[in-house]
């Protein structure tokens, strides 16, 4: 008879809770600009985002592989069954804290940091895969906001230059929601796959189909809940968004996130789209952007 350890069941449940909070926390990434600019009603925006997050979760596994095998040396933590549970609890706690205060912080890096912290607590810094962390975590952590700012600035500049008036906001928001599911849902897939490996339920770090399904569903359900405090921060507190700004922001952010997903880099969708908003706002005039908000966000990102 196939037996499943109670601890493994608990880990999978907690992982799906994290995925749910990730969807609720990061829902603002996909809908903040279109809701705040009144391009779509909140209800329509949330339903569309939830559906496309679900679809996006099935479009790749490279990010999941990075989370499952690229951060910690799996051979060294193979006997540490509570490892993933500790990482998830830390990430969920940070999600709830930042959600309560309306801070668009990164669920992705909270999870990565939790996984690294749990591994170090178990067997020291030698458990960390330094080269992979530097290449696929730290470098994208720095480059994705810079790329988002640059892409946002460039996209908005080209729109102003070409005087494009076509309303593509619904299409670009759909692109953003799909890219969010493509990158973020895979992170929970990765940690569940790592847990299955540690419990000897799979032989290699390869994402089972049922893991894809439950993670996609949890992400979609969390997205449907919405993250209205964070939407307020991103839609109004950085600078006053207009529909054309939403178009530029969503297009540039989705392009950066999809590019990172193709390379298996678990970037922060939050960092990327927030940087895009700053980039788009800067084309109007530098004083139009509330740079004090940027300082608070950077502090939260570092923590």
Secondary structure, DSSP 8 states (H G I E B T S, - for coil): -----HHHHHHHHHHHHHHHHHHHHHHHHHHHHHHHTTSS-HHHHHHHHHHHHHHHTTS--HHHHHHHHSSB-TTTSTT-TTHHHHHHHHHHHHHHHHHHTT----HHHHHHHHHHHHHHHHH-GGGB-HHHHIIIIIHHHHHHHHHHHHHHHHHHHHHHHHT-----HHHHHHHHHHHHHHHHHHHHHHHHHHHHHHTTS-SSS---HHHHHHHHHHHHHHHHH--HHHHHIIIIISS---HHHHHHHHHHHHHHHHHHHHTT----HHHHHHHHHHHHHHHH-GGGS-HHHHHHHHHHHH-
